[in-house]
Amino acid sequence: MRPALRSSTEPAPTLAIDLDRLTEAEWIDLNRRIVERLRVLHPLRAHATLLTFSIGDRVTFATDEGWIVVGTLVRYHRKTVSVLTAGHRWNVSPHWLRPLEPRDLTPTIDRLPTKK
């Protein structure tokens, strides 16, 4: 039987574990259980972030060098998404993406109005 689901407003139950009284074997078991749980939670969080975007969405992200990249989301992968830019394909964690907004576009020479 599954436990009842909590509402998001209910506080999570606290575990009263006296860490000073754990044996080495109990520490190892606790560590193993924590690592297992984190391995389950991380992909779930990444998948939830991934679902906020759709194929064809215009997105932006920053590179390690500080460049702002603008492109189109073209493919979902297990842990990343592919973003296509002018001449390059990037595999990016959905965590780093944000939707492209009109304020993100900087006018270039090609886009400046021409005088008549």
C-alpha positions in Angstrom: 0.0 0.0 0.0 1.3 3.4 -0.9 1.6 6.2 1.6 -0.9 9.1 1.2 0.4 12.1 -0.8 1.1 15.3 1.0 -0.2 18.6 -0.2 2.5 21.1 -1.2 1.5 23.3 1.8 2.1 20.6 4.4 5.5 20.6 6.0 7.6 17.6 5.2 8.0 15.2 8.2 11.3 15.5 10.0 13.4 12.5 10.8 14.9 12.4 14.2 18.2 10.8 13.7 20.9 11.1 16.3 23.9 11.3 14.1 26.3 11.0 17.0 25.0 7.6 17.8 25.3 6.0 14.4 27.8 3.2 13.8 30.1 3.2 10.8 27.9 0.6 9.1 24.9 2.8 9.7 26.7 5.8 8.3 27.6 3.8 5.2 24.0 2.6 4.8 22.7 6.1 5.2 25.1 7.5 2.7 24.1 4.8 0.1 20.4 5.6 0.6 21.0 9.3 0.2 23.0 8.8 -3.0 20.3 6.5 -4.4 17.7 9.1 -3.6 19.6 11.9 -5.2 20.2 9.8 -8.3 16.4 9.5 -8.7 15.6 13.1 -7.9 18.2 14.7 -10.3 16.7 13.3 -13.6 13.2 14.0 -12.4 14.1 17.7 -11.8 15.9 17.9 -15.2 12.9 16.3 -16.9 10.5 18.8 -15.3 12.7 21.6 -16.5 12.9 20.1 -19.9 9.1 20.0 -20.2 8.9 23.8 -19.9 10.3 24.0 -23.4 9.0 22.7 -26.7 10.8 21.8 -29.9 11.1 24.9 -32.0 11.2 27.3 -29.0 13.7 30.1 -29.2 16.0 29.9 -26.2 19.1 31.6 -24.8 21.9 30.4 -22.5 25.4 31.6 -21.4 28.6 29.7 -22.2 31.4 29.1 -19.8 33.3 31.9 -21.4 30.4 34.4 -20.8 29.0 34.5 -24.3 25.2 34.7 -24.6 24.0 32.2 -27.2 20.6 32.5 -28.9 19.2 29.5 -30.8 16.3 27.2 -31.5 15.6 24.0 -29.4 15.7 21.2 -32.0 15.9 17.9 -30.0 15.4 16.4 -26.6 18.0 14.0 -25.2 18.0 12.0 -22.0 20.0 14.6 -20.0 20.3 17.5 -22.4 18.7 19.3 -25.3 20.1 20.3 -28.7 20.1 24.0 -29.5 20.8 25.0 -33.1 22.4 28.4 -33.7 23.9 30.0 -36.8 26.3 27.3 -37.8 26.7 25.4 -34.5 24.7 22.7 -32.6 25.0 22.9 -28.8 24.0 20.1 -26.3 22.9 22.0 -23.2 21.4 21.0 -19.9 17.9 22.3 -19.7 18.8 23.9 -16.4 20.9 26.6 -18.2 18.2 27.5 -20.8 15.8 30.3 -20.6 13.1 31.4 -23.1 14.1 34.1 -25.5 12.3 37.3 -24.8 12.2 40.4 -27.1 14.5 42.3 -24.7 17.2 39.6 -25.3 17.6 40.6 -29.0 20.3 43.3 -29.5 19.9 45.3 -32.8 22.6 44.7 -35.3 23.5 46.7 -38.4 21.1 44.5 -40.5 18.2 45.4 -38.2 18.7 49.1 -37.8 16.1 51.2 -39.6 17.2 52.8 -42.8 16.8 56.5 -43.5 14.8 57.5 -46.5 
